Structure formats: structure tokens, C-alpha cells
């Protein structure tokens, strides 16, 4: 029987809240060692490169059928001499608590909290194709000018956008995508069609009376 493993999603509020709690603890521990940038960089490489490129490893770490001791042995063998001790301890504690499947949420929150502490604005940018250097520079400069802050872009390629970009800053979304324009056009066309039908019906009722 295939094992069912729960994966977090972008809209998983519980994962985001849990990620924020763990991220706060990780940042506090890393700050006490003067190693925030190093620890965040290593966690980012683990989440966005190692685990994505080796899904079988991710499955082992996330599986409830693999006991904690085995997960900690895997972490020691793979990362023991490669990452900062703060990060290794954090990962082991996370394994004990059965939360390794939420590492992505922890990374996102840790980066957000760190950027806020440094006075940087983080903007998530979704586009159908990778941003060009020119467009990336324009977006960063415009946001920096508008908010008077240094800006860090988190880029995501999403074919659903079709064209243009969707920029998310905190809870605010600036949607300049082709998909959004098509939806607006569709709603406008539907509205116009309904209005036309009502006018035709009124005319029909008037003629019939």
C-alpha cells in the first residue's frame, strides 16, 4: 500500500503559522551565534535544492513510518559536517516533533522575518516566464521608490499567469497579469450580454402589452 504523506500547500494557513513559530526560534538561535545569514542560506539550499532534487530523501524525512532516531542519523550523515551546528540542532528538534514536512514554510517565514528586521521589503513576483534582468530591475526600482525601502524579489514562474506579472507584498496583491485582464473582460462581456438580454426582454414585454 502506498504511503500517504501530507505536503503543505501555498494556502495552508496552519503550515504558515507553524512555520512562523519555528522560524522565530531558529532566528533567535542563529542570532545568538551571529550566524543568521549563514543559517538561512544553508536552510534555503537544503529546501530549494537538496530536497527538491532528491524527493526520496524528502520522503524519508517526512515519513511518519521512519522513526526519529533514523531521521537524526540521516541528518548527521548528510549534514553533520556541512551545515552550521545551529541548523543541525534545529533540524533534529524538528524531526523529534515530527515537523520536517514544514521546512518550506519555516524557510519562507524565516526569510520574511529576517528581511523585516533588516528593513527590507519582500515582494513575491509571479510571471508566466522567468523575469528578464531589465524587468526585474524595473520592478525592484519602482517598488523601492514607492515604499522607500530596499526590495528583495522572490520570483516564481507560474504558467497560469499567462502574461504580465502578479506581485504580492504581505496581504496586498498587485495583479497586472493577462489572466486577470481576461477575467475582467469576461465579466464585463457577461455583464453587457445580460444587460442586452434584459433590454430585449423589456422591449418584448412592452410590445406584447
N, CA, C and O of each residue as an XYZ file, in Angstrom:
836
protein
N       0.847     -1.191      0.000
C       0.000      0.000      0.000
C       0.887      1.246      0.000
O       1.821      1.352      0.794
N       0.586      2.180     -0.893
C       1.404      3.382     -0.980
C       1.176      4.274      0.238
O       0.043      4.520      0.651
N       2.282      4.748      0.796
C       2.200      5.576      1.978
C       1.710      6.971      1.645
O       2.150      7.572      0.665
N       0.820      7.475      2.439
C       0.292      8.817      2.221
C       1.049      9.810      3.076
O       1.064      9.695      4.301
N       1.685     10.793      2.435
C       2.443     11.821      3.147
C       1.795     13.162      2.897
O       1.526     13.523      1.751
N       1.545     13.898      3.950
C       0.924     15.208      3.814
C       1.952     16.223      3.375
O       3.008     16.354      3.994
N       1.644     16.952      2.294
C       2.521     18.021      1.838
C       1.817     19.349      2.038
O       0.616     19.468      1.798
N       2.567     20.343      2.476
C       1.997     21.660      2.654
C       1.707     22.296      1.312
O       2.335     21.955      0.309
N       0.765     23.211      1.287
C       0.469     23.962      0.087
C       0.638     25.433      0.398
O       0.787     25.834      1.553
N       0.608     26.247     -0.685
C       0.786     27.689     -0.530
C      -0.305     28.256      0.374
O      -0.051     29.186      1.139
N      -1.520     27.705      0.293
C      -2.646     28.258      1.015
C      -2.862     27.559      2.348
O      -3.899     27.758      2.980
N      -1.905     26.740      2.794
C      -2.058     26.011      4.038
C      -1.750     26.953      5.199
O      -0.591     27.126      5.574
N      -2.797     27.562      5.765
C      -2.605     28.547      6.827
C      -1.944     27.929      8.045
O      -1.096     28.556      8.679
N      -2.329     26.702      8.375
C      -1.716     26.029      9.519
C      -0.224     25.873      9.346
O       0.544     26.075     10.287
N       0.194     25.510      8.132
C       1.630     25.353      7.858
C       2.352     26.677      7.997
O       3.461     26.731      8.528
N       1.727     27.751      7.519
C       2.366     29.057      7.608
C       2.514     29.509      9.060
O       3.538     30.079      9.436
N       1.485     29.251      9.875
C       1.557     29.646     11.284
C       2.627     28.837     12.011
O       3.404     29.369     12.804
N       2.646     27.532     11.719
C       3.659     26.689     12.348
C       5.052     27.104     11.874
O       6.001     27.158     12.656
N       5.152     27.394     10.582
C       6.440     27.822     10.038
C       6.936     29.088     10.707
O       8.132     29.239     10.960
N       6.012     30.004     10.995
C       6.401     31.267     11.639
C       6.940     31.020     13.048
O       7.915     31.645     13.466
N       6.304     30.113     13.770
C       6.738     29.811     15.138
C       8.151     29.209     15.147
O       9.010     29.618     15.929
N       8.370     28.232     14.262
C       9.678     27.589     14.205
C      10.740     28.563     13.663
O      11.892     28.548     14.096
N      10.333     29.393     12.724
C      11.287     30.356     12.146
C      11.777     31.328     13.206
O      12.959     31.668     13.245
N      10.874     31.772     14.060
C      11.260     32.696     15.131
C      12.305     32.054     16.045
O      13.288     32.688     16.431
N      12.073     30.786     16.380
C      13.022     30.073     17.244
C      14.374     29.900     16.553
O      15.422     30.074     17.173
N      14.340     29.554     15.259
C      15.595     29.360     14.514
C      16.383     30.664     14.433
O      17.595     30.678     14.648
N      15.693     31.756     14.122
C      16.386     33.040     14.001
C      16.997     33.479     15.328
O      18.097     34.031     15.359
N      16.281     33.234     16.421
C      16.813     33.606     17.736
C      18.090     32.822     18.040
O      19.072     33.379     18.530
N      18.060     31.513     17.740
C      19.246     30.685     17.989
C      20.404     31.093     17.088
O      21.552     31.157     17.529
N      20.094     31.370     15.819
C      21.147     31.759     14.878
C      21.730     33.123     15.239
O      22.935     33.343     15.120
N      20.860     34.040     15.684
C      21.326     35.378     16.057
C      22.264     35.320     17.242
O      23.240     36.068     17.307
N      21.969     34.425     18.189
C      22.832     34.302     19.370
C      24.225     33.808     19.000
O      25.184     34.020     19.743
N      24.334     33.146     17.844
C      25.642     32.655     17.375
C      26.231     33.578     16.311
O      27.313     33.320     15.784
N      25.503     34.664     15.997
C      25.986     35.567     14.948
C      26.041     34.907     13.592
O      26.951     35.159     12.803
N      25.048     34.046     13.316
C      25.125     33.251     12.088
C      23.803     33.237     11.326
O      23.472     32.249     10.670
N      23.052     34.325     11.411
C      21.725     34.329     10.773
C      21.838     34.131      9.261
O      21.169     33.262      8.702
N      22.666     34.919      8.602
C      22.771     34.813      7.141
C      23.255     33.429      6.718
O      22.748     32.858      5.752
N      24.234     32.891      7.441
C      24.774     31.576      7.087
C      23.715     30.493      7.254
O      23.549     29.637      6.385
N      23.003     30.536      8.369
C      21.992     29.512      8.640
C      20.838     29.596      7.636
O      20.360     28.571      7.151
N      20.396     30.811      7.328
C      19.308     30.956      6.357
C      19.743     30.487      4.971
O      18.976     29.837      4.261
N      20.952     30.811      4.599
C      21.452     30.375      3.297
C      21.500     28.846      3.218
O      21.113     28.257      2.208
N      21.971     28.221      4.277
C      22.068     26.753      4.277
C      20.687     26.101      4.304
O      20.467     25.094      3.632
N      19.764     26.663      5.069
C      18.409     26.120      5.083
C      17.772     26.281      3.700
O      17.070     25.387      3.228
N      18.019     27.424      3.055
C      17.496     27.644      1.714
C      18.028     26.624      0.718
O      17.273     26.107     -0.106
N      19.320     26.332      0.787
C      19.902     25.346     -0.121
C      19.320     23.965      0.144
O      19.061     23.207     -0.791
N      19.113     23.637      1.417
C      18.544     22.334      1.760
C      17.130     22.183      1.187
O      16.788     21.152      0.607
N      16.317     23.233      1.360
C      14.909     23.149      0.958
C      14.745     23.274     -0.558
O      14.037     22.479     -1.176
N      15.399     24.269     -1.150
C      15.137     24.567     -2.561
C      16.014     23.767     -3.521
O      15.716     23.695     -4.714
N      17.074     23.175     -3.025
C      17.942     22.413     -3.928
C      17.988     20.934     -3.539
O      17.550     20.079     -4.309
N      18.509     20.630     -2.364
C      18.743     19.241     -1.994
C      17.450     18.424     -1.955
O      17.363     17.373     -2.591
N      16.458     18.894     -1.221
C      15.233     18.108     -1.064
C      14.412     18.068     -2.343
O      13.740     17.071     -2.610
N      14.454     19.132     -3.141
C      13.718     19.112     -4.414
C      14.383     18.204     -5.427
O      13.709     17.555     -6.227
N      15.698     18.158     -5.393
C      16.408     17.321     -6.352
C      16.446     15.863     -5.921
O      16.735     14.979     -6.727
N      16.156     15.614     -4.652
C      16.185     14.244     -4.137
C      14.884     13.978     -3.365
O      14.884     13.947     -2.134
N      13.784     13.789     -4.092
C      12.484     13.595     -3.432
C      12.452     12.363     -2.536
O      11.685     12.328     -1.574
N      13.270     11.348     -2.831
C      13.286     10.168     -1.975
C      13.821     10.523     -0.588
O      13.359      9.980      0.415
N      14.796     11.435     -0.532
C      15.311     11.894      0.757
C      14.235     12.682      1.504
O      14.052     12.521      2.711
N      13.529     13.534      0.763
C      12.445     14.299      1.388
C      11.387     13.351      1.944
O      10.848     13.582      3.026
N      11.092     12.290      1.206
C      10.080     11.331      1.662
C      10.503     10.653      2.955
O       9.686     10.447      3.852
N      11.781     10.308      3.046
C      12.283      9.670      4.275
C      12.139     10.613      5.466
O      11.680     10.211      6.535
N      12.535     11.870      5.272
C      12.487     12.828      6.382
C      11.051     13.159      6.793
O      10.782     13.456      7.957
N      10.136     13.105      5.829
C       8.758     13.475      6.125
C       7.905     12.289      6.576
O       6.833     12.469      7.155
N       8.385     11.092      6.308
C       7.553      9.912      6.555
C       7.319      9.658      8.052
O       8.269      9.642      8.835
N       6.061      9.462      8.443
C       5.778      9.093      9.835
C       6.184      7.657     10.139
O       6.203      7.253     11.302
N       6.511      6.873      9.097
C       6.894      5.471      9.309
C       8.388      5.314      9.597
O       8.833      4.248     10.022
N       9.158      6.377      9.366
C      10.589      6.345      9.687
C      10.756      6.967     11.064
O      10.336      8.100     11.304
N      11.380      6.202     11.974
C      11.448      6.712     13.345
C      12.431      7.881     13.477
O      13.270      8.122     12.609
N      12.294      8.584     14.579
C      13.075      9.812     14.803
C      14.570      9.534     14.807
O      15.350     10.306     14.249
N      14.974      8.429     15.438
C      16.404      8.123     15.525
C      17.010      7.947     14.136
O      18.120      8.413     13.878
N      16.281      7.271     13.236
C      16.800      7.073     11.886
C      16.892      8.398     11.143
O      17.860      8.640     10.422
N      15.892      9.257     11.312
C      15.941     10.575     10.666
C      17.133     11.386     11.173
O      17.805     12.062     10.394
N      17.388     11.317     12.459
C      18.525     12.065     13.001
C      19.852     11.505     12.502
O      20.804     12.252     12.275
N      19.909     10.155     12.329
C      21.134      9.572     11.767
C      21.333     10.047     10.326
O      22.457     10.340      9.917
N      20.245     10.123      9.563
C      20.338     10.611      8.181
C      20.829     12.062      8.169
O      21.690     12.425      7.369
N      20.278     12.879      9.057
C      20.697     14.286      9.121
C      22.171     14.409      9.496
O      22.897     15.234      8.940
N      22.600     13.585     10.439
C      24.012     13.616     10.854
C      24.928     13.220      9.703
O      25.937     13.877      9.446
N      24.566     12.131      9.006
C      25.432     11.642      7.930
C      25.508     12.638      6.779
O      26.581     12.867      6.220
N      24.366     13.231      6.426
C      24.333     14.111      5.262
C      24.797     15.531      5.555
O      25.443     16.170      4.724
N      24.459     16.017      6.746
C      24.658     17.439      7.018
C      25.624     17.736      8.159
O      26.000     18.888      8.375
N      26.022     16.705      8.883
C      26.798     16.909     10.102
C      28.000     17.810      9.936
O      28.267     18.651     10.794
N      28.738     17.646      8.835
C      29.941     18.459      8.624
C      29.720     19.544      7.580
O      30.658     20.235      7.182
N      28.467     19.689      7.136
C      28.185     20.608      6.037
C      27.456     21.878      6.472
O      27.546     22.905      5.798
N      26.742     21.817      7.584
C      25.928     22.974      7.970
C      26.322     23.465      9.363
O      27.003     22.765     10.112
N      25.890     24.658      9.688
C      26.163     25.247     10.994
C      25.491     24.402     12.086
O      24.380     23.911     11.886
N      26.150     24.229     13.231
C      25.555     23.423     14.313
C      24.163     23.888     14.728
O      23.333     23.071     15.127
N      23.900     25.187     14.637
C      22.566     25.692     14.986
C      21.510     25.077     14.080
O      20.446     24.666     14.543
N      21.808     25.017     12.793
C      20.841     24.466     11.847
C      20.675     22.964     12.067
O      19.557     22.451     12.006
N      21.761     22.265     12.320
C      21.663     20.824     12.536
C      20.818     20.521     13.778
O      19.980     19.620     13.758
N      21.040     21.275     14.854
C      20.236     21.075     16.067
C      18.770     21.378     15.796
O      17.880     20.665     16.260
N      18.533     22.432     15.049
C      17.155     22.803     14.721
C      16.468     21.680     13.935
O      15.322     21.328     14.215
N      17.165     21.136     12.972
C      16.571     20.074     12.159
C      16.285     18.829     13.001
O      15.273     18.158     12.799
N      17.171     18.528     13.935
C      16.955     17.346     14.788
C      15.753     17.557     15.707
O      14.938     16.653     15.889
N      15.649     18.744     16.279
C      14.491     19.043     17.126
C      13.204     18.979     16.306
O      12.181     18.468     16.762
N      13.280     19.507     15.092
C      12.118     19.471     14.204
C      11.731     18.033     13.880
O      10.548     17.714     13.763
N      12.729     17.171     13.737
C      12.454     15.749     13.492
C      11.765     15.118     14.694
O      10.814     14.352     14.538
N      12.241     15.438     15.885
C      11.638     14.896     17.109
C      10.161     15.278     17.188
O       9.328     14.489     17.636
N       9.854     16.473     16.756
C       8.479     16.971     16.835
C       7.648     16.611     15.605
O       6.482     16.989     15.491
N       8.279     15.865     14.681
C       7.533     15.409     13.510
C       7.076     16.523     12.593
O       5.972     16.479     12.052
N       7.938     17.537     12.417
C       7.543     18.699     11.617
C       8.450     18.939     10.411
O       8.435     20.032      9.847
N       9.225     17.961     10.011
C      10.159     18.193      8.911
C       9.450     18.464      7.584
O      10.054     19.034      6.676
N       8.185     18.068      7.452
C       7.474     18.356      6.198
C       7.131     19.837      6.041
O       6.654     20.264      4.989
N       7.376     20.609      7.087
C       7.056     22.038      7.028
C       8.295     22.920      6.855
O       8.251     24.118      7.136
N       9.380     22.337      6.400
C      10.617     23.118      6.264
C      10.464     24.279      5.282
O      11.053     25.341      5.481
N       9.678     24.081      4.227
C       9.490     25.169      3.255
C       8.808     26.367      3.901
O       9.207     27.511      3.683
N       7.783     26.097      4.694
C       7.073     27.187      5.382
C       7.988     27.866      6.393
O       7.944     29.085      6.561
N       8.815     27.075      7.063
C       9.764     27.651      8.024
C      10.763     28.556      7.313
O      11.095     29.634      7.806
N      11.241     28.113      6.151
C      12.192     28.929      5.385
C      11.549     30.234      4.943
O      12.136     31.304      5.106
N      10.338     30.150      4.380
C       9.663     31.373      3.917
C       9.493     32.366      5.058
O       9.773     33.555      4.906
N       9.037     31.875      6.191
C       8.794     32.764      7.311
C      10.106     33.328      7.868
O      10.185     34.506      8.216
N      11.120     32.486      7.947
C      12.411     32.955      8.475
C      12.986     34.064      7.589
O      13.509     35.061      8.086
N      12.880     33.875      6.273
C      13.390     34.907      5.366
C      12.579     36.196      5.495
O      13.132     37.296      5.483
N      11.258     36.043      5.618
C      10.407     37.229      5.766
C      10.731     37.971      7.056
O      10.898     39.191      7.053
N      10.818     37.229      8.158
C      11.109     37.862      9.446
C      12.480     38.547      9.427
O      12.643     39.645      9.958
N      13.449     37.891      8.817
C      14.795     38.450      8.771
C      14.819     39.719      7.919
O      15.437     40.718      8.289
N      14.137     39.664      6.776
C      14.103     40.845      5.909
C      13.398     42.007      6.590
O      13.835     43.152      6.474
N      12.313     41.724      7.298
C      11.616     42.786      8.029
C      12.522     43.390      9.097
O      12.554     44.607      9.285
N      13.255     42.528      9.791
C      14.162     43.019     10.827
C      15.264     43.903     10.230
O      15.747     44.834     10.874
N      15.647     43.593      8.991
C      16.693     44.360      8.313
C      16.131     45.559      7.562
O      16.879     46.307      6.933
N      14.794     45.747      7.627
C      14.182     46.877      6.941
C      14.024     46.684      5.451
O      13.854     47.657      4.717
N      14.077     45.441      4.987
C      13.909     45.153      3.569
C      12.463     44.770      3.281
O      11.796     44.143      4.104
N      11.994     45.152      2.110
C      10.656     44.792      1.671
C      10.757     43.553      0.785
O      11.563     43.513     -0.146
N       9.941     42.548      1.075
C       9.941     41.316      0.285
C       8.705     41.290     -0.609
O       7.579     41.391     -0.123
N       8.916     41.158     -1.889
C       7.813     41.100     -2.848
C       7.877     39.773     -3.605
O       8.908     39.424     -4.180
N       6.771     39.046     -3.595
C       6.689     37.811     -4.361
C       6.155     38.149     -5.750
O       5.095     38.760     -5.886
N       6.889     37.749     -6.764
C       6.525     38.077     -8.140
C       6.260     36.795     -8.911
O       7.142     35.945     -9.039
N       5.024     36.656     -9.431
C       4.688     35.503    -10.270
C       4.579     35.957    -11.712
O       3.952     36.974    -12.011
N       5.189     35.201    -12.594
C       5.131     35.525    -14.016
C       5.097     34.223    -14.803
O       5.516     33.174    -14.313
N       4.590     34.305    -16.037
C       4.465     33.094    -16.854
C       5.822     32.573    -17.299
O       6.004     31.369    -17.481
N       6.767     33.476    -17.472
C       8.129     33.103    -17.873
C       9.099     33.814    -16.929
O       8.725     34.796    -16.288
N      10.331     33.335    -16.837
C      11.301     33.994    -15.950
C      11.464     35.471    -16.280
O      11.437     35.858    -17.449
N      11.632     36.292    -15.257
C      11.823     37.725    -15.459
C      13.142     37.987    -16.180
O      14.142     37.309    -15.942
N      13.124     38.974    -17.057
C      14.382     39.413    -17.661
C      15.094     40.317    -16.655
O      14.486     40.808    -15.704
N      16.377     40.524    -16.878
C      17.129     41.411    -15.981
C      16.536     42.815    -15.983
O      16.463     43.475    -14.946
N      16.109     43.265    -17.177
C      15.551     44.614    -17.291
C      14.256     44.746    -16.505
O      14.072     45.708    -15.760
N      13.350     43.769    -16.674
C      12.067     43.833    -15.963
C      12.269     43.687    -14.460
O      11.614     44.362    -13.665
N      13.175     42.806    -14.084
C      13.469     42.623    -12.649
C      13.952     43.936    -12.041
O      13.537     44.314    -10.946
N      14.831     44.624    -12.760
C      15.361     45.900    -12.271
C      14.253     46.945    -12.176
O      14.184     47.701    -11.207
N      13.381     46.982    -13.194
C      12.288     47.961    -13.181
C      11.341     47.727    -12.009
O      10.938     48.673    -11.332
N      10.988     46.469    -11.774
C      10.079     46.158    -10.665
C      10.715     46.546     -9.335
O      10.076     47.160     -8.481
N      11.977     46.181     -9.176
C      12.664     46.472     -7.913
C      12.767     47.991     -7.687
O      12.543     48.475     -6.578
N      13.101     48.719     -8.731
C      13.254     50.170     -8.594
C      11.919     50.854     -8.304
O      11.854     51.766     -7.479
N      10.862     50.420     -8.974
C       9.555     51.041     -8.747
C       9.038     50.761     -7.343
O       8.501     51.650     -6.682
N       9.202     49.525     -6.893
C       8.753     49.193     -5.538
C       9.602     49.922     -4.498
O       9.085     50.403     -3.490
N      10.891     49.997     -4.749
C      11.786     50.682     -3.815
C      11.421     52.155     -3.714
O      11.442     52.736     -2.629
N      11.084     52.759     -4.862
C      10.701     54.171     -4.874
C       9.370     54.379     -4.162
O       9.195     55.352     -3.428
N       8.427     53.456     -4.385
C       7.094     53.603     -3.796
C       7.111     53.433     -2.277
O       6.441     54.172     -1.554
N       7.888     52.447     -1.796
C       7.862     52.128     -0.372
C       9.070     52.665      0.389
O       9.150     52.537      1.611
N      10.013     53.269     -0.343
C      11.214     53.831      0.284
C      11.964     52.790      1.111
O      12.406     53.057      2.229
N      12.096     51.596      0.533
C      12.830     50.527      1.203
C      13.634     49.749      0.167
O      13.329     49.755     -1.025
N      14.672     49.078      0.666
C      15.329     48.107     -0.190
C      14.337     46.974     -0.466
O      13.548     46.604      0.403
N      14.387     46.444     -1.651
C      13.406     45.435     -2.050
C      14.111     44.131     -2.416
O      15.116     44.123     -3.127
N      13.563     43.045     -1.917
C      14.032     41.715     -2.309
C      12.895     41.011     -3.020
O      11.791     40.906     -2.485
N      13.159     40.528     -4.222
C      12.135     39.840     -5.001
C      12.265     38.334     -4.826
O      13.359     37.775     -4.890
N      11.124     37.693     -4.606
C      11.047     36.232     -4.634
C      10.263     35.874     -5.890
O       9.061     36.123     -5.980
N      10.955     35.293     -6.844
C      10.348     35.075     -8.159
C       9.796     33.660     -8.296
O      10.393     32.691     -7.825
N       8.641     33.567     -8.953
C       8.015     32.267     -9.177
C       7.440     32.235    -10.586
O       6.672     33.119    -10.967
N       7.806     31.226    -11.353
C       7.234     31.052    -12.694
C       5.936     30.267    -12.558
O       5.916     29.163    -12.014
N       4.843     30.861    -13.067
C       3.516     30.254    -12.952
C       2.804     30.398    -14.297
O       2.361     31.495    -14.636
N       2.684     29.314    -15.073
C       2.046     29.399    -16.399
C       0.615     29.910    -16.332
O       0.114     30.429    -17.330
N      -0.064     29.784    -15.190
C      -1.446     30.245    -15.064
C      -1.562     31.760    -15.208
O      -2.640     32.275    -15.506
N      -0.473     32.464    -15.001
C      -0.484     33.923    -15.127
C      -0.663     34.339    -16.593
O      -1.176     35.423    -16.872
N      -0.242     33.480    -17.528
C      -0.319     33.667    -18.988
C       0.655     34.753    -19.452
O       1.527     34.482    -20.277
N       0.519     35.969    -18.938
C       1.420     37.063    -19.305
C       1.355     38.124    -18.228
O       0.474     38.081    -17.369
N       2.287     39.091    -18.261
C       2.308     40.106    -17.212
C       2.856     39.526    -15.919
O       3.508     38.481    -15.918
N       2.583     40.219    -14.816
C       3.094     39.777    -13.527
C       2.033     39.963    -12.451
O       1.137     40.799    -12.570
N       2.160     39.159    -11.397
C       1.368     39.323    -10.183
C       2.355     39.542     -9.049
O       3.228     38.708     -8.810
N       2.219     40.656     -8.353
C       3.150     40.989     -7.274
C       2.397     40.962     -5.954
O       1.351     41.597     -5.814
N       2.923     40.238     -5.001
C       2.294     40.133     -3.676
C       3.259     40.655     -2.618
O       4.393     40.191     -2.498
N       2.780     41.629     -1.860
C       3.555     42.167     -0.741
C       2.691     42.038      0.497
O       1.712     42.765      0.663
N       3.059     41.111      1.363
C       2.210     40.851      2.524
C       0.849     40.375      2.077
O       0.741     39.396      1.340
N      -0.200     41.065      2.521
C      -1.556     40.680      2.146
C      -2.065     41.444      0.929
O      -3.211     41.265      0.517
N      -1.214     42.299      0.351
C      -1.633     43.115     -0.785
C      -1.127     42.509     -2.089
O       0.041     42.138     -2.209
N      -2.042     42.416     -3.076
C      -1.695     41.826     -4.361
C      -1.911     42.855     -5.466
O      -2.992     43.432     -5.583
N      -0.879     43.082     -6.273
C      -0.974     43.928     -7.457
C      -1.019     42.981     -8.655
O      -0.010     42.383     -9.029
N      -2.219     42.854     -9.254
C      -2.401     41.873    -10.329
C      -2.408     42.582    -11.675
O      -3.398     43.215    -12.040
N      -1.321     42.479    -12.407
C      -1.216     43.054    -13.750
C      -1.043     41.930    -14.762
O      -0.360     42.093    -15.773
N      -1.671     40.784    -14.482
C      -1.499     39.622    -15.344
C      -2.506     39.627    -16.482
O      -3.560     40.258    -16.397
N      -2.166     38.921    -17.541
C      -3.098     38.747    -18.656
C      -4.311     37.954    -18.189
O      -5.433     38.235    -18.611
N      -4.100     36.970    -17.324
C      -5.209     36.167    -16.819
C      -6.240     37.049    -16.117
O      -7.445     36.856    -16.279
N      -5.755     38.025    -15.330
C      -6.677     38.908    -14.618
C      -7.431     39.784    -15.605
O      -8.624     40.033    -15.434
N      -6.729     40.259    -16.654
C      -7.390     41.106    -17.653
C      -8.451     40.318    -18.407
O      -9.535     40.833    -18.683
N      -8.136     39.059    -18.743
C      -9.117     38.227    -19.440
C     -10.344     37.996    -18.569
O     -11.475     38.010    -19.053
N     -10.106     37.780    -17.267
C     -11.227     37.573    -16.355
C     -12.088     38.826    -16.278
O     -13.316     38.743    -16.277
N     -11.437     39.998    -16.214
C     -12.184     41.257    -16.168
C     -12.988     41.456    -17.446
O     -14.137     41.894    -17.406
N     -12.368     41.129    -18.590
C     -13.065     41.252    -19.866
C     -14.249     40.297    -19.923
O     -15.319     40.646    -20.423
N     -14.046     39.079    -19.401
C     -15.125     38.093    -19.400
C     -16.300     38.570    -18.568
O     -17.454     38.432    -18.972
N     -15.997     39.143    -17.383
C     -17.063     39.632    -16.515
C     -17.779     40.802    -17.163
O     -19.001     40.923    -17.075
N     -17.000     41.673    -17.820
C     -17.598     42.825    -18.489
C     -18.483     42.382    -19.637
O     -19.576     42.912    -19.840
N     -17.990     41.391    -20.393
C     -18.767     40.888    -21.524
C     -20.039     40.222    -21.035
O     -21.103     40.393    -21.631
N     -19.932     39.449    -19.929
C     -21.101     38.773    -19.380
C     -22.112     39.802    -18.900
O     -23.317     39.655    -19.105
N     -21.598     40.849    -18.255
C     -22.463     41.902    -17.767
C     -23.175     42.593    -18.916
O     -24.372     42.871    -18.849
N     -22.412     42.868    -19.984
C     -23.004     43.521    -21.138
C     -24.047     42.656    -21.815
O     -25.086     43.148    -22.255
N     -23.765     41.358    -21.898
C     -24.697     40.429    -22.517
C     -25.989     40.343    -21.711
O     -27.084     40.341    -22.273
N     -25.846     40.270    -20.370
C     -27.032     40.198    -19.508
C     -27.866     41.467    -19.634
O     -29.095     41.420    -19.688
N     -27.165     42.613    -19.680
C     -27.881     43.887    -19.821
C     -28.642     43.918    -21.137
O     -29.784     44.375    -21.201
N     -27.987     43.421    -22.196
C     -28.617     43.399    -23.506
C     -29.864     42.512    -23.491
O     -30.895     42.866    -24.064
N     -29.758     41.364    -22.834
C     -30.919     40.468    -22.759
C     -32.082     41.127    -22.022
O     -33.236     41.020    -22.436
N     -31.755     41.818    -20.912
C     -32.813     42.477    -20.142
C     -33.499     43.565    -20.977
O     -34.718     43.728    -20.934
N     -32.669     44.315    -21.747
C     -33.249     45.351    -22.605
C     -34.149     44.732    -23.661
O     -35.226     45.249    -23.958
N     -33.690     43.610    -24.229
C     -34.508     42.927    -25.230
C     -35.799     42.405    -24.609
O     -36.862     42.460    -25.228
N     -35.697     41.888    -23.355
C     -36.877     41.352    -22.690
C     -37.868     42.473    -22.391
O     -39.076     42.303    -22.560
N     -37.341     43.647    -21.934
C     -38.225     44.786    -21.655
C     -38.953     45.223    -22.917
O     -40.144     45.534    -22.884
N     -38.219     45.244    -24.040
C     -38.820     45.632    -25.307
C     -39.899     44.638    -25.728
O     -40.963     45.018    -26.217
N     -39.593     43.340    -25.522
C     -40.540     42.284    -25.864
C     -41.803     42.418    -25.026
O     -42.913     42.301    -25.544
N     -41.626     42.668    -23.704
C     -42.771     42.801    -22.808
C     -43.608     44.009    -23.176
O     -44.835     43.966    -23.085
N     -42.945     45.109    -23.598
C     -43.655     46.324    -23.971
C     -44.473     46.113    -25.234
O     -45.606     46.583    -25.338
N     -43.887     45.394    -26.200
C     -44.579     45.144    -27.454
C     -45.776     44.217    -27.254
O     -46.793     44.327    -27.938
N     -45.623     43.289    -26.286
C     -46.674     42.293    -26.072
C     -47.850     42.868    -25.290
O     -48.962     42.343    -25.357
N     -47.600     43.965    -24.538
C     -48.673     44.500    -23.698
C     -49.649     45.332    -24.524
O     -50.618     45.864    -23.983
